[in-house]
């Protein structure tokens, strides 16, 4: 990259100060950092009557985010330090919202790319938001600086599909994965990548937890990198799922990862050889066909998110549903009704008491099916009671 470029940034609400986003103030009205993880969310969601079927979840208390994107939503990411949600979209923008205890949202800032934005992420201290997209660039909005301008901080030879943030030897870094078949590490103080790793094929998905980076590529390759040695693959496999990898997410304890495919299956994979007997896969996001004993419609698993406290996880798919699972008990905790459209992205907040999911066209049927009437929204689901807690007596490793 010859140099960093500046791209114009617009505010979502007049007078919003980016410096508020990572404030350490004890005032609940700003960062929300002192909120009780067990608080009653979204009015009185915790008192909602439980459905007769204990495995059937309730979405009646879910709240939409106001003033959402104007085109399909590609990614969601909560700040690790406060109740702020970053949203990337095919409308070329990354938006940042503040969420209060009633689930009400307020747009705080946005920045623009020169093409559809495919991924977004926060710095570990919550002071910066990043976007990566089809313009082959990663851009950063520094919320701690008195500026409304985003800055280009990375570049590839093809669209950037994935971005994550990390620390290497105490330095804040950005890692980007691209359809140019490379993963690059970026020191935000430098214009050139600190390191480039060549992959077998285009990078489709990526996740990071502690010192583990997992990369899913075309042709079903999955690479694991130990970030203590970031330039080499610690382990490489081909996915046990027979169809294209769509998403990957690291376990909360960083001992392995879950991945989903376009064929309605999810795989649970541990990294170390001693744990390989615990690997398994299962079918999900499928709909039985009426009057056909063995027939079903099969949908892509678009998103997997792990609960930050309980270690359980969610899956969401093109069928418009999401589910919560306990991998150790090999058990589905809750399944939720159809949302009216595909779910391309999900995430939990830092305390695990809000689950955000996007209802938006995921392009699985091509451009012809992206009609003006297709839903395009972000929903906030309050996590209450036993929804995401592991099954009692479930086998632990």
N, C-alpha and C positions, 0 to 999 in steps of 0.2 A: 504494500500500500504506500503510495507516494507520500501521503500525508493525511492528517485527520481533517475531515470536512465538517462544516457546521450546517445543520438542517433546522429550519424554522420550527418552533414549538408554540402550540397554542394552549391557553388555559381553558379548562372546562368550566370553571366558575370564576367570575370576576373577583380579583383581589386575593386569590388563594396564594399563600406563600409556600414554595416548595420546602422551605426549611422546617415546616411543621411536621413533615412526614416521618422524620425519625427523632422527633423531640423526646427527651427523657423526662418530660414533665410528668408530675403525678396527677395531673388533671385528666380525669377519664374522658373529658370531652375532646381531647386532642388525640393522643396516641393510643389510649385504651390499654396501656401497659399494665395497669393495676387491676384490670378486671378479673373477677373470680371465674376460673374455668368452669365452675359448676353453676354459674348464674342462670336464671330463667331468661332464655332468649326469645326474641320476636314476640313480645307481648307476654303470653303465658303458655308457651309451647310445651313446657314440661308437664302441664296439667291436662294435656290433650288425652282424650280417652284412647286406650289401646285397642287396636282392631281385634276382632274375634280370632283371626288367624295370626298367631304369634310371629310368623315369618313374613307377614305382609306389612310393609312399611307404609307410613302416612306422609303425604306431601302437602296436606291441606294448610299447613302453617308456613310453607315456603314463600319467600318474599323475592320479587324481582328487583334487580339492580336498575336504577333509574338512568335514563339517557344512555342506553347501551350503544354498541357499535352499529354502523350502518351497513355492514356486510358480514359474511360468515366469520364466526369467532374461531380462532386457531388455538389459543392457549390461555390459561388462567394461572396466576401465581400470587399467593398471599405473602406479605412481608414477614420475615422471621422475627421482627421486633415490634410490630403494631398491627392494628386492624385495618390495613390498607391492602387493596386488591389491584393487581396489575392485569390488564386484559389486552391481548394482541388480536388483530383482526385483518381480514383480507381487504379492509378499507384503507390500509396503509398506515394505520395508527396504533399506538400503544396508549391506553388510557389508565389512569390511576384513580381509584375510588376510596373514600373513607367509609367504613361500615360501623354503625353504632349498635348498641345492645338490643335495639328493637328491629334490627335487620334493615334499617333505613340507610340508604347510600347517598353519597354526595360526590360528584366528580370534582377532582382537585387539580389535575393537570393532564396533558397529553403531549406526545411528540410524534412526529411523522417520519416515515420512510419514503423511499421512492418507488416502492412496490409493495405487494402484500406482505404483512408481517406474519411469520410462521411460528414464532416462539417468543417467550419473554421470561425474565428472571430478575431476582433481587440480589444485591450484594449482601454479604453475611451480616453486615451491621444495619441493613435497611436504609442506607443513605442514597443508594443508586438503583435505578431501574434500567434494564437492558432489553433491547429487542433485536431479533435476527430475522432476515427475510429474503424475499425473492429478488431484492435489489443487490444481493451478494454482499451485504454489509451488516455489521452489528453496530448498533447505536446506543448511546448511554445518555440518560438524563440524570445529572447530579442534583439530587434534591437538597443537599446541604449547601450548595452554592447559590449565591444570589443571581441566578440566571434562568431564563426561560428557553435556552437553546440546548438542543441535544448535540452530541458530538460523536462522530464516527470513530470507533475504537477497534474495528476488525474488518477484514475483507477476505473474500474467497473468489475462486474462479467460476463458481456456480452458486445458486441460492443456498443460504444458510438455513438449515432445517432445525438445528438444535443449539441452544446455548445454556450453559451452566456457570455458576460462580464457585470459586474455591480459594483456598489459601495453600501456597507452596512455600515452605521455609519462611513463614510469617508474612509473605507478600500476597496481597489481594490480586487474584488472577481471574481471567475469563477464559472459558474453553468453548470452542465453537465446532460444530459438526456440519459438514456440507455435502451436497450432491456432487462436489468435485472429488469425492472419495478421500477426503482428508479430515483430520481433527487437528485443530490448532490451539495452542495455549498463548494467551496474550497478557503481557504485563501492561497495565493501563497507562503506565508512564512512557511507553515506547510505541513507535508507529509500526514496527515490524513484529511478527510473531516470535515469541521466545522459543517455541518448539513446534514442529509439525510431525504428526504421525500419519502414515499412509495406511488406509484401510483397504479391505478387499473390494469394496463396492461403495455405492452411495450411502451416506449416513441417513437413516430414517428416524431413529429415536435414540435417546441418551438420558442417563440419570446418574446422579452422584450422591454418595452418602459417606461421610467421614473420609477415609482414604481410598474408597472404591469408586471407580468410574466404569459404567457399563454402556457399551455402544452397540446398537443394533443396526445392521446394514441390509442392503438388498442381497438377494440370494441367501437369506436366512443366517448370515454369520452373526455371532454374538461375541464381542471382545470385552474382556475384563482387564482394566488397568489398575495396578496398585500405584497410587499417586506418590508413594515414596520413590518410585522409579517411573516417572510419567511418560517416558519415551518409548516404552516397550509394552507389549501385551503380556499380562500375567497368565492369561488363559484365553483360548479361543475354542468355541464349539460352533457347530451348526445347530440351529434351533431344533428341539424335539418336535415342534409343531411343523406340519408339512407345508403350510402356506405362509405367505409373506408376513413378516413381523411388523406390527403396527405400533406397539408401545412397549416400553420397559420401565420398571420402577424398582428401586432398591428397597430391600427390607429395612425396617426401622433400626435393626441392630447391625446392618451392613454385612450379614453373613451370606447373603444371596440376593436374588431378584425374582420378580414376577414379570412375565411378558405375555402379551396378547397378540393374536393373529387375526387376519381378515376372515378366517373360517370359524369364528365363534368358539375359540378355545383359548385357555389360559394355562401357562406352565409355571410351576414353582421350581426354581433351580437354586441349589446351593453351590458355592464356589469351590470349597475344599473337597478333595477326593474322599476324605473320611465321612463326608455327609451325603454322598451321592445316593445312598439308599433312601434318603428322604425326599428325593425329587419325584414330582408327579405332575400330571396335567389333567384338565377336566373341561367338559363342554359347558358353554354358557352363551347367553344372548342368542337363543334359538327359539323359534315359535313352531309348535306342532301344527301340521296342516290338518284341517278337518277331514274326517272320513279316510285318513291315510295313516295306517298303523306305524309305518316306518318313515314317513315323509316329514320334513320340517324345513322352514325357511331359516337360513343361516346368515348371521350378521357379523360385521366386523367388531372386534373389541378395540375401541378407540382410545381409552384412557384407563390407567390404573393409578390409584393414589393410596399410600399407606397412612394410617392414622398415627400421628406423632407420639401419642401416649400409649395406646393399647397394642400397637403393632398389627392390628387387623387391617384389612384393605378393601377398597372399592374397585369395582369394574363398571364401565359404562360403554354403551355401544350404539351402533347405527339403528338398533331397534327402538331407541328412545327410552331405554330403561337403565337404571343403575342398581347395583346390589352390593351388600357388605358381606365379607367373608372372613372366616377364621382359618388360616392356612394350617395351623398346628392341629386343630381338630378336624380339618378337612370338611368344613361345614359352612353352609350358607346361613348367615345370621338374619339378613333381611333382604327382601326383594321389593322394589317400588314400582308403582304403576307407570305406564307409558306417559311420556312427557309431551307428546305431540309432535316430536321431531327428533332427529338424530342428536346424540350427545357427543361432541367431539373433544371436550376437555373438562377436567375436574380438578379440584384441589381442596385439602383441608387447611384451615387456619392454624396458627402456631399452637393453640391450646387444644385443638381438635374438637371444638364445640360448634364450628360452622363448616359445612360442606358446600362448596360452590360448584355448580355444574352449568355448562353452557348448553342451550338447546338451539341448534343451528345446523344449517346444511353442511354436510361433511364431504360433499363431492363424490360420494361413492357411486352415484348414478350419472355422473357427467353434468355438463353445464345445462343441458336441456331441462333438468329437473330442479334447477335453482330458480324457483318462481317467486314473484313478489309476495305471494301469500304464505311462503314458508316461514315458520317462526324463527326469530333471531333474538334471543334473550339470554340473560344470565340469571340463574335462580340461586338463592341462598337457603340452604336447608339446615335448621337447627338440630344439632345432635343432642338427644335427650335420653335419659334412662339407660337402658341396656343396649341401645342400638348398635354400638360399635365395640362393646366389651367382649372379650374372648368368651367362648362357651365354657361354663363351669365344668371342671374336671377334664378339660381338653388336654391332650398329650402335649407336653412341652419338650423341646429338644434340650 
